[in-house]
Amino acid sequence: MTVRTPLPHPNPQPHSPTRHYDVVIVGGGIVGLTLASALRTSGLRVAIIEAQPPAQAASRQRAYAMSLVSGDIFKSLGLWPQISPHITHFQRVTLSDADFPVSVDFRPQDLGTESVYYAAEHHVLMTALQNSLADSESIHYWAPARLDRVDYQGDRVQCTLTYQDATWTCTTGLIVAADGARSPLREQAGIPTLGWQYGQSCITAVLAPERSHQNTAYERFWPSGPFAILPLPGDRCQIVWTAPHAEAEALLALPREQFMAELQRRYGPHMGRLRLLNEPMMFPVRLMQSRRYVQSRLALVGDAAHCCHPVGGQGLNMGIRDAAALAQVLITAHQRGEDLGSDAVLKRYERWRRRENWLILTLTDSLNRIFSNRWWPLVVVRRAGVWALQHLPPLKWVALSLMTGRFGTRPRLDLTPPPVLH
C-alpha cells in the first residue's frame, strides 16, 4: 500500500493571518489520524500537528492485534477495502497456561462472526488513514512540525509551532492530545496519572516460520510473562515476548544463535524452524490511567490517556475506540451548535471512555498477575478456569466478547446522537 496523493498541508503564505481551526490534533499516529478521519465529513476545520514527515510516521516496524470493534470502526470510516486485504483474519486464537495440556480455542463460530481477531501492521493502518485524508480540504496536516507553545485563553487555545523553518500560530476551540504515553500536553496541563511499572519488558520481532501459521494466534502464559504469536500476511509472525526486565535485556544480549534457540524453545515446534526477519526490539511495560481525560479546551486520547499491559492486545484498540467516541461526541455537539471545547461537551467523552477503559486496564492487569504467579493454590484455580473456558460455551462467549471489544457503548459514526451519559 502507498499513499495515494500527498497529504493536505496547510501551505501558509508569508505574513498570512493566524489560522483558526475547530479542532487541533497533536499527534499524527494511528489514534490521531483515526479521529481526523472520523471528522473529515463533519464540516469541522481540523489541523494535525505531527513531528515526523508522513512517510516516516507510517514506516514503523510494528504489528498490532486489532479487535472486531476496531475493524467495525474502520468499516464505518470507509477504510475496510484498503485495510482488509493486507491484514490477517484470525480463524483461531489459542490460549494456554505454560505446559498445562489443556488449552482454550476461540473460533469465529463462538461469536457468530467471520473472524476472531485481526493482525494489522502499522504501515497498513497508517497508509489507509493518510489516504483517507488526502483529498479533504477541511483537514490540514502540519508535518513535520514542532509544537513550541500552547496558551489557553478562555474561549480558545493558541498554538505556536515551527513549520518549514518558520514560526506560525493557529487558534482552536479544542486541542486533542494524541501525543503518546509521555504526552507533553498532558504534562503541561498538570493532569496527574495513576499506575505502576511491571518490572517487565516486551521483546518484539517478526519471524518467518518453516510451516504456515494457519491464521492462528497464540497467547501462552508463562510465570515470567505472556508469550504471544501474531500471524501476519505472507506466513510471517510477530512475537511479543514478555519477561522480567533484566531477563529481557540478557536475552537481547545473547549471540544470535543462542537467542534463536531460546526463542524456538519458547515458541514451540508446531511451525518448524524459525527465521528472524528484523532486529528484535524491546520496550518496558507499564499501567497508566490519567485521573482526568479532559479539562477545558483539552481532551486526551490513546496512550496520552492510558497505557496497559500488552496481554490480550488491548492497547491500540482502546485508543481507536477513544478516537471514535470523541468524534461522535464532537459531531453531535457541532450539530447542536455547542462549544466543542466546553466542559459540558468534553465530560460526555470522559464519562464514556474512562469507565470502559478502567475495565480493560483491570482485566489486563489481573490476567498478568494471575498467570505470572507460581503460588500453587492460584495455579490450581486458574487451570480450572482454563478448563471451564474450553468446555462452557457461555463463559467462552463472555470472555471473547470482552477481548474483542463487544461490550459497553460502541461508537457509532453515523451522525446519530450518542446515548445520554450521566
N, C-alpha and C positions, 0 to 999 in steps of 0.2 A: 504494500500500500504506500502511496506517495501523496503528499499534499497537492490537491488539485490546482489551486491558484494561490498566490501569495495572500497571507492573512491581511485584513484591512488595517493598515497602520493609520495613526491619526494625521500624519503628513502636515504638521503645523508649519505655518509660514512665519518668517521673521516678524517680530513685533505684533503677532496676532493676539487678540484679546484672550483672557483666561477662558478655557473651555469649561462648560458645565455638563455634568452627567447626572442621571438619576441614581445610578449605582456604579461604584468603582470597586473592582475585584482585585485584590492584591494577591497574586499567585496564579500563574497560568499552567498549573498541573492538571491532573485528571479532574479533581473536585472543582477547582475554579472554573475550568472550561465547561464542565457539566452544568454548572449554574449559568454561565453565559449562554450556552446553547439553549437552555430551557427558557431564557428570557429573550431570545433573538426575534420572536414574532410578537412580543408583548407590547410594542410601542415605546418601551423604555430605552433611554440612551445609556449605554453601558461602556465602561472602559475596563480593560485588563492591563495591569501593570506586572510585567514578568521580567526577572533579572536575566534570563537566558534567551538567546535567539530561539525562535520557534523550532527549528530543526534540531537544535541541541536539546531543548526541553523534551522533545519526542524520542530521543535516541537512547534513553536509559535502558540498560540491560536488566530487565526485571519482568517477572510474570506474576499474576495475581489469581487467586481463587475468587471467582465472581459469582454472586448468588443469583437465583432466579429473579428476585425482585430488582436487582441491578440491571439484569437483562431486560426486564419489563420497562424500566425507566429509559434505557437506550432505545427500546422499540417505540416508546411514546415520543421520543425526540426524532424519530425517523432515521436512526443511525444503524439499525439492525442489519439491513442489507450490506452495509460496508463492514460491519464487525463480524457477523455470524460465520462467514466462510473462512475466517482467519483465526478462529479460536477452537478449543476442544470442548465438545459437549459430553460431559461425563455420563457414561452409562452405568457406572457403578462407583460407589465410594466405600472403601473397606476400612473399618476402624478396629484396632486390636490393642491389647494390653501386653506389651513386651512379648514373652514366649508363651503366654496363655493360649491354648489351642483353639479356643472359641473366639470368633471374630463377628463383627456386625457388618452386614452388607446392606447398603442403601441403594435402591434402584428406582428408576422413574415411576414404575407402577405403584410404589409406596405412596406417591403423592398424586398420581394421575397426570403426570407431566411427561414431556418428551425427553427431558434431561434431569439429572440430579443437581448438577452444578456446572460451572464453566471454568476454563482456564484461559486467561487472556494476557497477552504480552503487552507491556507498556506502550510500545510504539504503535500497536494496532488501535488501542483506545485513543491515544493522543492524536493519531493521524485522522481518525474518523471525526473526532471533536474539532480539530483545527479545520478540516474541510467543511464542517457544518457552519463555521463562522466566516468562511472565505468570501461569501457573497453578501454578507449582512452589512448594510450601510449604517445601521444603528449601533454597531459594536466596533469600538476602536481598540487596537492591540498595541500598547506601548511596550515594545520589546526589541532589543534588550534595553531595559530601563532600570534605574535605581531610585527607589523612593527615599528621599532625603528627609522629609519633614511632613508631619501631619498635624494640622491645627483644627481643633474642634471649636466652632464659632457659633454656638447656639443652634440656628436652624440649618447649618451647613458645615461641611468639612472641607478645608483647603489642603490640597496635596501639592507638595513641591517635589519635583523629580528631575533627574538628569536623563536626558534622551538625546541621542545624536550629538553628544559632547556639548550640549547646551542645557540651561536650566529652564524648566517650564512649570506652569502651575495649572491646576484644574480644581474645580469645586464639585461637590456632590452632596446629595441628601443622605446617602448611606455608603459607608465603606465596609467591605466584607473582607475579613482576614481568612485567606486560604493559603497562608504563607508558612505552613508546616508546624511541626511539634515545638520548635523553638520560636514561635511566632513573635517577631518584634512588635507587631501591632498589639497583640495581647499583653506583652510586657509593658509597652508604653502606656496602655490603658489601665495598668495596675490591677488586672484581673488575676486573682490567685488561683492556684491549681491544687488538687489533691492527687496523691498517688505515691508510687514507690518503684524502685528498681528491683528486678527479679534476681539479679546476680547471674543472669543467663545471657547468652548471645546466640544469634542465629547465623549459621553458615548457609549461604545460598550458592547454587551452581547449576548450570544446565548440562545435561548428560545425553549421550546417545546410547541407549541400551542395545544389546545384541538382538533382542526379541521385542515384538510390538507390545506397547502398554495396554492395548485393547480398550482405550478410552476409560481406563480405571484409575482413580485416585486412591492413595493410601495415606492413612494417618495412624502411625503406631506410637503408642505411649510407652516411653522408657523412663526408669527412675530419674535419669539425668535430664529428661525433657522430651517433648514430642519430636517425631521424625516424619515429615510429610513428603509425599511424592506427587507432584502435579503433572499430569500428562499434557504435553504440548503438541501442536501440529507437527507433522513430519516425523512422528515416532521419536520425538525428543521428550525429555522430562526435566523439570526443575525440582531440586530438593530444597527443603527448608529444614535444616538440621539444628535443633536447639540443644545446647549443652551449657553447663556452668562456664562462666566467662573464661576462667583460666584454662579449662579443658579445650574450649573452642580455640583459644589462642594457640595452645600447644598443637592442636590438630592442623591448623593452618601453617604452622612452622615445620611440619614434617616434610621430608623429601616426598616428591610427588608419588612415587611408587608406594610408599607407606601410607600416605593419605588415601590413595585409591583403594588400598587393601582394607583400611578401616571403614571407608565408605561402602565398599562392597559387602563387608560383614554386616553393617547396619542396614543396608539396602535389601539384602537377601538375594537368593539365586534365581528368582522367578522370571527375571528378564534377561538372564545370561550376563555376559561380560559387559562392563560399563566403560564408556569413553567420555572423557571430560571435554566439553566444548568451549568453556570460558574459564577465566580465572575465578576461583571461589572468592566470595565477598563475605564480610561479617558485619553485623550490626547489633547493638545491645537491645535488650528487651525491657520495656517498662510499661506500667499502667499509669494513665493520667486522665483526670477529668477536671475541666475548668469549673470553678464554682459558679460562674455565670457564662452563658453563651452570648449574651447581648448586654449592651448598655446604649445609652442614647447615641444614635448615628453609627453604631458599630455592631456587627454580627460576626461570630466565629463559626467556621465550618471545617470539617475534616480534622486533620491532625492538629490544627490550631485549637480545636475544642476538646479533643480526646485522643488518647492512644491506648491500644490494648495489646495483650499477648497475641502472637500470631496463630496460636492454636485455633483451628476452625476457620481460618482465613476470613476474619470478620472486619479487619481494619478499614480497607478501602471501601467495602460495601457500606459501612456506617457513614463514611464521608459522602458517597454518592447519594445516599438517602437524605443526608443533611442538605445537600445542594438542591435536590428535587423538592424537598419540603419547603426550604426557604423560597425557592422560585414560586411555588404555589401560593405561599403566603403573600409574597410581593405582588404577584399578578392580580390576586384578588383585591389587595389593598389599592392597587393602581386603578382597577375598575371601579372601586368605590370612591375614588378621589381622596384617599387618605395619604398622610405624610409617611413615606416608606421608612424613614429613619426614626419615627416616633417610638416611644416605649410601648404604646398600645399595640402597634403592629408587630414589633420585634418580639414581644413577650409571647405572642402566639407561636412563633417558631421555637422559642426556647422551651415552652411548656410541652410542645410536641416531641422534640428530638431529645432533650436532656433526659427525660424519664425513660424513653425507649433505649437510649444508649447506656444508661445505668444497668439495664437488664443484660445487655450484651457484655459489658465490662465485668459484671458479676459472674456471668456464665463462663467466660474465658478464664477469668482468674480462678474460679472454682475447679474447672477442668484441669488446669495446670497443677494446682495444689493437690488435688485428689490423686492424680496419676503420677506425679513426680514425688512419690512417697513410698517408702518401704515398710511402713508400720503394718504388721501382718493383719490386724483386725480390719483395717481400711482396705487392704489388698483383697481380703475375702469379700467385703461388701461391694467393692467396685467391680470385681469379676462376676459377682452375682448380677450386678446391674448390666454388664455386658451381655450375659446370657439372656436376661429379661428383654433387652432391646432387640436381640435377634429373634426371639420367639414370641413376643407380644406385639402384634401389629399396631394397636392403638398407641402404645408407648413409643414405638418407632416413628409413627406419624407425628407425634408431638415433638420429638427430638429433631426430626428432619425439618419440620416447619420452623423451629427456632433457628436452625443452622442456615436455612435458605432465605430468611428474612420475611417469611409469610406469616407475620404476626403484627399486632399493633395497627397503627393507621398508615396505610400505604400511600405514598404521594400520588396524586392524580394531576397530570399536566394537561388536562382538557379544559382548563379555564373555568371549571366549576368551583364554587366556594368550598373551602375546607370545612370540616366539622367544627362546631363551636367548642373551644377548649377553655376549660375553667381553671 
